[in-house]
Amino acid sequence: MQRCISASSAAAFALLLGLPGCAAEVEPPPFRPTATVEELMRTMIDPAADAVWDAVVVDATPDGIIEIVPESEGDWIRLRRQAVTLAESANLLLVEGRRIAAPTSRSELPGIDLHPDAIQTLVDEDWQTWVEVSQEFTAASLTVLEAVDARDVDALLNAGTELDLACEACHAVYWYPGFSDPRPADDTQD
């Protein structure tokens, strides 16, 4: 009899262990973005991108050519931190519900760059384009990371250019879409 109870207890215990796997899947809690895109740009993306762009500098002076490149292991480690920040901050741009800017934010150059509310409208009306330019930024950031990991100065210079192009592609859509020719068209001339 003791043996039957033990076998029954073991079967019941095994059944209980299997029950959590049968429970309805619990949806993960939604992301709760606290920073705006503008804050991400100012505190994470722009400083990290500047570190990448400033890592390789060739300057022609009256005294000759000055080259600044990462040389020590510490230089590369610091640069890698910035590259990781870029790649991961690109993911943060894709958190739905993140606002472009705080309600008190204003255009820095009225008439050239868009008001934050106008940018928010563009993103809200065409989320897919926002995703695409964010993914281009991610790809460029990963190219920077690969160049840093390879300790390849030439690849880093090229990756920095790719990063700049990805940034400008987004800015040309959302920040200053009329920048290529900010002047209004003159319809009075033939």
N, C-alpha and C positions, 0 to 999 in steps of 0.2 A: 504494500500500500504506500509506504514511504517513497518507493521508487516511482510510482505513478504520479504522486503529487509533485515530485521533483521534475519529472518529465513535463507535466502540465504547466508547472511554474516556468520552466525554461521556454516552453512554446509561447506562453503568454508574454513573457519578457521579450522574446524575439519579435513577436507581433507588435508590441509597443514601440520597439526600436524602429521598426519599419514604418510606423504611422507618420512621422514627420515628413517622410518622402512623399506620402500620399496627400498631404495637406495642400490646399490651394496655394499657389505661389504668391508671395507677398511682393507687391511692387516696391521698388526702392524709393526712398523719399525723393521728392523733386529737388533739383539744385536750387539753392537760394542765393543768387548772386548779390553780393554786397557792393562791389565796385562797379562803376560805370565803365564803358569802353574808353571814355576819355581818361579816367583814372588809370586803367590798365596801360594806356598809351604813355601817360606821363610817368608812371612809377615803375613799370616793368619793360614794356616793349621799346620805347624810345631810348632809355639808358642802355639796354642790352644791345640794341642795334648800333648805337653810337660806339659802344665798345668794340663791336665787330669792325665797323668802318674805320675806327681810329687805330686798329691793330696793325694795319699795313699802310704805311704812309711813305711816299717818295716825294721829297721836297728839293727842288733845285734852288740853291742859294748862291750868292756871289762867291762864297767860300767852297762851293762844290755841292754834290748831291748828298742829301741826308736821307737815310732809309731807317724807318722804324718798323720793326717786325718782332713778333714774339720770338724770344730767344731761349729763355730758361723754362724749365719744367713748370715753375710757378706761373710764368706768363701764360702758358698753354692751359694750365688748370683753371686760372681765373677766366680765361676766354671761354673755356668749356662751360663754366657756370652760366655765362651770358648766353651761349648758344642753347643750352638746355632751357633757360628762361624764355628765350624766343620761341622755341618749339612748343613748350607747354602753354605759354600765353596764347599761342594761336588757338589751342583747344578752348581756352577760356572765352574767346570771342564767339564760340559756337553755342554757349549756354543760352538756351532760349529764355527770354524774359529779362535778359540783361539790358538795361537802358543805355543809350548812347552817351548821355550826359545828365548831370543833375539839372533840375528845373531852373536853377539860377545861372547856369552856364550860358555864355554868349559867344557869338562868332568873334574870332580874333581880328579878322579883316573883312568887315561887312562889305558886300558887293563882290568879293572874291571868293571867300569860303562860305559854305552854307551854314545857316543857323543850325544848332544841334537838333531842334525840332524837325527841321526839314530832312536832316540825315536820318532821324528816327523813322520818319514817314517812308523814306526810300527803303530802309531795311525792312520795315513792317510789310510793305507792299510787294517786295520781291526778296523774300528770305533766301531763295535758291542762289541768287547772284551773290549775296552776302556769304553764303556757305562756300561758293566757288572761289571767291577772292581770298577767303580765310584759308581754304585748303592750299591755294597757291602760296600763301605766306608760310603755311606749315611746311610745304615741300622745300621752299627756299631756306627755311630755318634748319631743316634736316640736312640740306646740302652744306650749310655752314658747319653744323655739328660733325659731319663726315670729314670735312677739310681740317677741322681742329683735331679730331681724333687721329688723322693721318699725319698731323704736324707738317702740313703742306702749305707753305706760304702762298705759292701761286694759286693753288686751289682755293685758299681762303680769300684771296683777292677776287677771284672769279665768283665765288659764292657770295661775297659782299655785294657785287654788282647784281647778281640774281636776286638777292634780298631787297636791294633798292628798287629794282624793277617791280617786284611783287608789292612792295609798299606803295609805290606810285600808281600801280594799276588799281589798287583799292581807293587811294586818295582821289584819283581822277574820276571815280564814280561817285564817291560819297562826300569828300571834303571840299574839293574845288573842281566840280565837273566842268566848268566853263574855262578852266585855266589855260587850255591850249590857245584860246583867243578870247580873253575876258571882255573885249569890247563888243558892244551890241552891233549887229549887222546894220549896215547903212543901206536902206532900201531906196534912197533918193538918187543914187548914182546908177548910171547904165553902163 
